[in-house]
Amino acid sequence: MKNNCLIKKGHFTPLAVIMMFALPVITGLICMCVGRMEVPLSDVIKSIAALFTGQKNNIQNYSIIVNLRLPRILMAIIVGAGLTCAGNTFQSLFSNPLATPDILGVTSGTCVGAILAIILSCSILETQLTALVFGLASVAFTIRIAGQNKSGSMVYLVLAGVIASSLFNAIGSLFKYTADPQDKLPEITYWLMGSFTSATYHKILIGSPFILTGIVIIYLLRWRLNILALSEDEAKASGIDLKKTRRIFILASTIITASAVSMCGQVGWIGLLIPHCARMLVGSNNRYVVPVSISLGASFMILIDTLSRTLSVIELPLSVLTAIIGAPVFISLLNRSNLR
C-alpha cells in the first residue's frame, strides 16, 4: 500500500473520495462546453438543471447539451468505468498485467452479433441486443472449451479464449466478405472502430444496467481479487471457494464488456492502460485500485470522446484515438514500472 494523500490508515481520505466523484463530473461539464459550437459553462449547468425545473432559457443551447452532448457524456462515463473495471479484474484474475477485457473472446463474439444485425438491416436496438447475446454466447463457448480440462487451470482458460476469439473473428470476416460493399460494409467498418455518435438515452437505459450491475459486483468483492492474484496454493489456503469466485468475476466482467461493446463498438486500450495508472497512484491493493480505476476510466473516456468529435471535421473513431494516445503512454508506464 502506498502512503500518500489518497490513503490513510487503511482507508481513502475524505479528499480522495471527493476527488474520485468530482473528476468525471467536472470533466464531463467542461467537455460539454467544447464542440463545433461553444457553449458557456453557465449555460451547460442551466440546461442540465432545466431537465428538473423545466425552465429553458436558451432553447438552442439546451438542445445541444441535453439532446446531443449529455447522452454521449453519460455513455462515455458508463463505458469507460465498465471497461476499466473489467480490465483490472482480468489482470488480477489471471495475474497478467497485459490482460484486457476481451481476453476470453467476448469482444469478437459481440462484433459478430453486431455485424450480423447490420447485414440484416436491424434497428439500433436490435443490433445492440443481438451483439450482447453473441458476446455472452462467445464466453459461454470459451468456458465450455476450458471445462474439458479437469485441472481448472487459468492458462487453459486463456488458451480457450484465444481459440474462441480466432473462431469468431473468422466468422466476422466471413460476414464482412458477404456484406454489400456500397452500403453495409462501410457501416460495419465504422461500427467496429467504436463511436458514441448513436448515443441516446434509450440506448443507455438498455445497456447501462448490465454494466452497472457488473461494476457493483466487482466493487463489493474487490478484496477477493487480492487473493486470486496469489499463487494457487496461497489462494487455496485463504479458505474461499476459488472456482466459484473466479466464475463470479468472469461473469461480471463478461457482462460489462459485452454490454459496452454492444453500445458503442470496440474501444481498445482503456481496460489495459487505466488500471496501471491507478496502481501507480494507490499501489496494487484492489480495494483501492478498483474505485480509482473506475473514476479515471470514466474521465479518460470522456476526454477521448471529446477529442473524437472536435479534432477533425469528420468524427474520428474511438479506437483510433485510444491507440494513438494509449500506446505511447503505456510504453512510458512500461519503462517506469516494468509492470512488476
C-alpha positions in Angstrom: 0.0 0.0 0.0 1.2 3.5 -0.8 1.2 6.1 1.9 0.0 9.3 0.2 -2.7 11.9 0.3 -5.2 9.4 -1.1 -4.9 6.6 1.5 -4.6 7.0 5.3 -4.9 4.3 8.0 -6.1 1.7 5.5 -8.9 3.9 4.1 -9.4 6.6 1.5 -9.1 10.0 2.8 -12.2 12.3 2.5 -10.3 14.3 -0.1 -9.7 11.2 -2.2 -13.4 10.2 -2.1 -14.4 13.7 -3.2 -11.8 13.7 -6.0 -12.9 10.4 -7.3 -16.6 11.5 -7.6 -15.7 15.0 -8.8 -13.2 14.1 -11.5 -15.7 12.5 -14.0 -18.4 15.2 -13.2 -16.0 18.2 -13.7 -14.5 16.6 -16.8 -18.0 16.0 -18.2 -19.2 19.5 -17.6 -16.1 21.1 -19.2 -16.2 18.8 -22.2 -19.9 19.6 -22.8 -18.8 23.2 -23.4 -16.5 22.1 -26.2 -17.6 21.3 -29.7 -18.2 22.9 -33.1 -20.4 25.3 -31.2 -19.0 26.6 -27.9 -21.4 26.7 -25.0 -20.6 28.6 -21.8 -20.3 26.6 -18.6 -23.1 28.5 -17.1 -25.4 27.6 -19.9 -24.4 23.9 -19.6 -25.3 23.9 -15.9 -28.6 25.8 -16.6 -29.5 23.3 -19.4 -28.9 20.3 -17.2 -30.9 22.0 -14.4 -33.7 22.6 -16.8 -34.3 18.8 -17.0 -35.6 19.1 -13.5 -37.0 22.6 -13.4 -38.4 22.9 -16.9 -37.0 26.4 -17.3 -35.3 26.6 -20.7 -33.6 29.9 -21.0 -31.8 29.2 -24.3 -33.5 26.6 -26.5 -30.6 26.2 -28.8 -28.0 25.5 -26.1 -30.5 23.3 -24.3 -30.9 21.2 -27.4 -27.2 20.9 -28.0 -26.4 19.9 -24.4 -29.4 17.7 -23.5 -30.1 16.0 -26.8 -26.5 15.7 -28.2 -23.7 16.0 -25.8 -25.2 14.8 -22.5 -26.1 11.3 -23.8 -22.5 10.9 -25.2 -21.0 12.0 -21.8 -23.2 9.6 -19.9 -22.4 6.7 -22.2 -18.6 7.6 -22.1 -18.8 7.5 -18.2 -20.5 4.2 -18.1 -18.4 2.5 -20.8 -15.1 3.9 -19.6 -15.8 2.9 -16.0 -17.0 -0.5 -17.0 -14.1 -1.4 -19.4 -11.6 -0.2 -16.9 -13.2 -2.3 -14.1 -13.3 -5.4 -16.3 -9.7 -4.9 -17.4 -8.4 -4.6 -13.9 -10.4 -7.7 -12.9 -8.9 -9.8 -15.6 -5.4 -8.5 -14.9 -5.8 -9.6 -11.2 -7.6 -12.8 -12.0 -5.0 -14.1 -14.5 -2.1 -12.4 -12.7 -1.2 -10.9 -16.1 -0.6 -7.1 -16.4 -1.4 -7.4 -20.2 -4.8 -8.9 -19.8 -7.6 -7.0 -21.4 -11.5 -7.2 -21.2 -11.7 -9.2 -24.4 -9.2 -11.9 -23.2 -12.0 -14.6 -23.2 -13.3 -13.7 -26.7 -16.3 -11.6 -25.7 -15.4 -8.7 -28.0 -15.1 -11.0 -31.0 -18.5 -12.6 -30.3 -20.2 -9.3 -29.7 -18.8 -7.9 -33.0 -20.1 -11.0 -34.9 -23.6 -10.3 -33.5 -23.4 -6.6 -34.5 -22.2 -7.4 -38.0 -25.0 -9.9 -38.5 -27.6 -7.5 -37.3 -26.2 -4.7 -39.5 -26.3 -7.0 -42.6 -29.9 -7.9 -41.7 -30.8 -4.2 -41.5 -31.9 -4.4 -37.9 -32.6 -1.3 -35.8 -30.1 0.1 -33.4 -31.9 -1.5 -30.5 -32.0 -4.9 -32.2 -28.3 -4.6 -33.2 -27.4 -3.8 -29.6 -29.3 -6.8 -28.2 -28.0 -9.2 -30.8 -24.4 -8.1 -30.1 -24.9 -8.6 -26.4 -26.3 -12.1 -26.8 -23.5 -13.1 -29.1 -20.9 -11.7 -26.7 -22.3 -13.7 -23.8 -22.5 -16.8 -26.1 -18.8 -16.5 -27.1 -17.7 -16.5 -23.5 -20.0 -19.5 -22.7 -18.3 -21.2 -25.6 -14.9 -20.4 -24.1 -15.8 -21.7 -20.7 -17.2 -24.9 -22.3 -13.9 -25.5 -24.0 -12.0 -24.8 -20.8 -14.3 -27.1 -18.9 -12.8 -30.1 -20.8 -9.7 -29.6 -18.6 -10.4 -31.0 -15.2 -7.5 -29.2 -13.5 -9.3 -25.8 -13.8 -6.1 -24.2 -15.0 -6.4 -20.4 -15.8 -3.8 -20.9 -18.5 -6.2 -23.3 -20.2 -9.0 -20.8 -19.9 -6.9 -18.1 -21.6 -6.0 -20.5 -24.4 -9.7 -21.3 -24.8 -10.3 -17.6 -25.1 -7.7 -17.4 -27.9 -9.5 -20.2 -29.7 -12.9 -18.6 -29.4 -11.5 -15.2 -30.5 -10.0 -16.7 -33.6 -13.1 -18.6 -34.5 -15.5 -15.6 -34.0 -13.0 -13.3 -35.8 -13.1 -15.7 -38.8 -16.9 -15.8 -38.7 -17.0 -12.0 -38.6 -14.6 -11.7 -41.5 -16.8 -14.1 -43.5 -19.9 -11.9 -42.8 -18.0 -8.8 -43.8 -16.9 -10.5 -47.0 -20.5 -11.2 -47.9 -21.7 -7.7 -47.0 -22.8 -5.1 -49.6 -19.5 -3.1 -50.2 -21.5 0.1 -51.1 -23.8 0.1 -48.1 -23.3 -2.4 -45.3 -19.6 -2.8 -45.3 -18.8 0.9 -44.5 -21.3 0.8 -41.7 -19.8 -2.3 -40.3 -16.3 -1.0 -40.5 -17.2 2.3 -38.8 -19.1 0.5 -36.0 -16.2 -1.9 -35.3 -13.9 1.1 -34.8 -16.1 2.5 -31.9 -18.2 5.6 -31.7 -20.7 7.4 -29.4 -22.4 9.0 -32.3 -25.5 7.0 -31.9 -25.7 7.6 -28.1 -29.3 8.0 -26.9 -31.0 7.9 -23.5 -32.9 4.8 -24.7 -29.7 3.0 -25.7 -28.1 3.9 -22.4 -31.1 2.6 -20.5 -30.8 -0.8 -22.2 -27.0 -1.4 -21.8 -26.1 0.5 -18.6 -28.0 -1.8 -16.1 -25.8 -4.7 -17.1 -22.6 -2.6 -16.9 -23.5 -1.1 -13.5 -24.5 -4.5 -12.1 -21.2 -5.9 -13.1 -19.3 -2.9 -11.6 -21.2 -3.2 -8.3 -20.4 -7.0 -8.1 -16.7 -6.4 -8.7 -16.6 -3.5 -6.3 -18.2 -5.3 -3.5 -15.9 -8.4 -4.0 -12.8 -6.4 -4.9 -10.8 -7.6 -1.9 -11.0 -11.2 -3.2 -9.1 -10.1 -6.3 -6.1 -9.7 -4.0 -6.4 -13.4 -3.0 -6.9 -14.6 -6.6 -3.8 -12.8 -7.6 -1.7 -15.0 -5.3 -0.3 -18.4 -6.2 -2.7 -21.3 -6.4 -1.6 -22.8 -3.0 -1.7 -19.5 -1.2 -5.1 -18.7 -2.6 -6.5 -22.1 -1.5 -5.2 -21.5 2.0 -7.4 -18.5 2.3 -10.5 -20.7 2.6 -12.6 -19.1 -0.2 -14.2 -21.1 -3.0 -11.7 -20.2 -5.8 -13.7 -21.8 -8.6 -17.0 -20.1 -7.6 -15.3 -16.7 -7.0 -13.5 -16.8 -10.4 -16.8 -17.6 -12.2 -18.4 -14.6 -10.5 -15.7 -12.3 -11.6 -15.6 -13.7 -15.1 -19.4 -13.4 -15.5 -19.5 -9.9 -14.1 -16.6 -8.7 -16.4 -18.1 -10.5 -19.4 -21.4 -8.8 -19.0 -19.7 -5.4 -18.6 -17.6 -5.9 -21.7 -20.4 -7.4 -23.9 -22.7 -4.6 -22.9 -20.1 -1.9 -23.5 -19.1 -3.2 -27.0 -22.8 -3.6 -28.0 -23.4 0.0 -27.1 -20.5 1.7 -28.9 -18.4 -0.9 -30.8 -14.8 -1.8 -30.0 -12.8 0.6 -27.7 -9.3 -0.7 -27.1 -6.6 0.3 -24.5 -9.0 1.6 -21.8 -9.1 -1.7 -19.9 -5.4 -2.2 -20.4 -3.9 1.2 -19.7 -6.1 2.8 -16.9 -5.6 0.1 -14.3 -1.9 0.6 -14.5 -2.3 4.3 -14.0 -4.5 3.6 -10.9 -1.8 1.2 -9.5 0.8 3.9 -9.9 -1.4 6.2 -7.7 -2.5 3.8 -4.9 -0.4 0.7 -5.1 -1.5 -2.9 -6.0 -4.3 -3.4 -3.4 -7.5 -3.9 -5.3 -9.5 -2.4 -2.5 -8.2 0.9 -3.7 -7.3 0.2 -7.4 -10.9 -0.7 -8.4 -12.6 2.6 -7.3 -9.7 4.7 -8.6 -9.8 2.9 -11.9 -13.5 3.5 -12.3 -13.0 7.2 -11.8 -10.0 7.5 -14.1 -11.6 5.3 -16.7 -14.8 7.3 -16.9 -12.9 10.6 -17.1 -10.4 9.4 -19.7 -13.3 8.1 -21.9 -15.0 11.5 -21.7 -11.8 13.1 -22.9 -11.3 10.6 -25.8 -14.9 11.2 -27.0 -14.5 14.9 -26.8 -11.3 14.7 -28.9 -13.0 12.4 -31.4 -15.7 15.0 -32.2 -13.6 18.1 -32.1 -10.1 17.3 -33.6 -11.4 17.0 -37.2 -14.3 18.0 -39.4 -15.3 14.3 -39.5 -15.6 12.4 -36.3 -12.7 10.2 -35.5 -13.3 6.6 -34.3 -12.7 6.0 -30.6 -10.3 3.0 -31.1 -8.0 5.1 -33.3 -7.6 7.8 -30.7 -7.2 5.3 -27.8 -4.5 3.5 -29.7 -2.7 6.7 -30.7 -2.8 8.1 -27.1 -2.6 4.8 -25.2 0.4 3.2 -26.9 3.0 5.9 -26.0 1.5 6.3 -22.5 1.7 2.6 -22.0 5.3 2.5 -23.3 6.1 5.2 -20.7 4.5 3.2 -17.9 6.3 0.1 -19.1 9.7 1.8 -18.9 8.9 3.3 -15.5 7.5 0.3 -13.6 8.5 -2.7 -15.8 4.9 -3.9 -15.0 6.1 -5.6 -11.8 
